[in-house]
Amino acid sequence: MITLYAMGAGFGLPELSPYVTKTEVQLMMSGLKHQKVLGNRETAPKNQLPWIDDDGERVGDSTFIRAHIERKYDLDLDAGLSTRDRAQAWAIERMIENQLGWTSGYFRFMDAANFAKGPARWFDGAPEEMRETLRQGLRDAVFANIRAVGVGRHSRGEIVWLGTLSLRALDEILGEKPYLMADHPTGVDAIAFGVLAGLLTPFFDSPLRREAERHDNLVAYVERMMDRFYPAHPWRLREAA
Ligand SMILES: N[C@@H](CCC(=O)N[C@@H](CS)C(=O)NCC(=O)O)C(=O)O
């Protein structure tokens, strides 16, 4: 039995973390029996979520988790894709994780209003005298990471511009197709969905969310993935339809 260690639902999303979403969706795609529990970074093999415990085998990082389940259970989440399509899927995934995800994260953590209504609330249960220090510590740590990858060195407007380029690229790649690489979801759709849903959730306002909302095909794509993998989740786009 596989146990997925996750952040859990929140911010209008079925799962707070785009990377946990990626693994959860890929586990659903695989058809493997699994359970999801709340995890803790301190006890995770790579000090990040997601990680899985597969019958005592601990695997950290969404990409290594996918490789593990594909190898161990003889699965291929990109079945039917050509070698060239697989190469493109890998490049798209790297763009989403290494660039778009950070620009999205910037507005979740560095925008004061978004931080206050979102991540800051994780410390509501901490002793009052420690609360602000813990909140500031999280914000500083996330900003150090965003700066280390380069995105945090740019102005807010430049970060919107960078994220917009990735959104335009995804719009072009998806076009009128139902999923990024095929007429059914493949591995890369899991992270594309996770990051785009995190950007489009109405819980947070940001200039990048408004950019994403301009792309009708990406908005419909998130709704399609939500319908397929989280049909019970009250996603606002479903309500509006
Ligand atoms: N490369 C990792 C990224 C995972 C990741 O960034 N997880 C975040 C939650 S969304 C986390 O645990 N961050 C805590 C930290 O970096 O200290 C993966 O693909 O799993």
PDBQT file of the ligand as one rigid body, heavy atoms in Angstrom, charges set to zero:
ROOT
HETATM    1  N1  LIG A 301      11.169  19.182  -6.502  1.00  0.00    +0.000 N 
HETATM    2  C1  LIG A 301      10.177  18.913  -5.486  1.00  0.00    +0.000 C 
HETATM    3  C2  LIG A 301       9.530  20.203  -5.040  1.00  0.00    +0.000 C 
HETATM    4  C3  LIG A 301       8.591  19.991  -3.864  1.00  0.00    +0.000 C 
HETATM    5  C4  LIG A 301       8.298  21.275  -3.115  1.00  0.00    +0.000 C 
HETATM    6  O1  LIG A 301       8.769  22.358  -3.470  1.00  0.00    +0.000 OA
HETATM    7  N2  LIG A 301       7.519  21.115  -2.065  1.00  0.00    +0.000 N 
HETATM    8  C5  LIG A 301       7.199  22.227  -1.217  1.00  0.00    +0.000 C 
HETATM    9  C6  LIG A 301       5.702  22.262  -0.932  1.00  0.00    +0.000 C 
HETATM   10  S1  LIG A 301       4.865  22.781  -2.390  1.00  0.00    +0.000 SA
HETATM   11  C7  LIG A 301       7.929  22.060   0.086  1.00  0.00    +0.000 C 
HETATM   12  O2  LIG A 301       7.862  21.027   0.717  1.00  0.00    +0.000 OA
HETATM   13  N3  LIG A 301       8.666  23.095   0.475  1.00  0.00    +0.000 N 
HETATM   14  C8  LIG A 301       9.369  23.134   1.718  1.00  0.00    +0.000 C 
HETATM   15  C9  LIG A 301      10.802  23.462   1.553  1.00  0.00    +0.000 C 
HETATM   16  O3  LIG A 301      11.292  23.577   0.422  1.00  0.00    +0.000 OA
HETATM   17  O4  LIG A 301      11.454  23.604   2.607  1.00  0.00    +0.000 OA
HETATM   18  C10 LIG A 301       9.155  17.913  -6.002  1.00  0.00    +0.000 C 
HETATM   19  O5  LIG A 301       8.993  17.821  -7.220  1.00  0.00    +0.000 OA
HETATM   20  O6  LIG A 301       8.538  17.186  -5.203  1.00  0.00    +0.000 OA
ENDROOT
TORSDOF 0
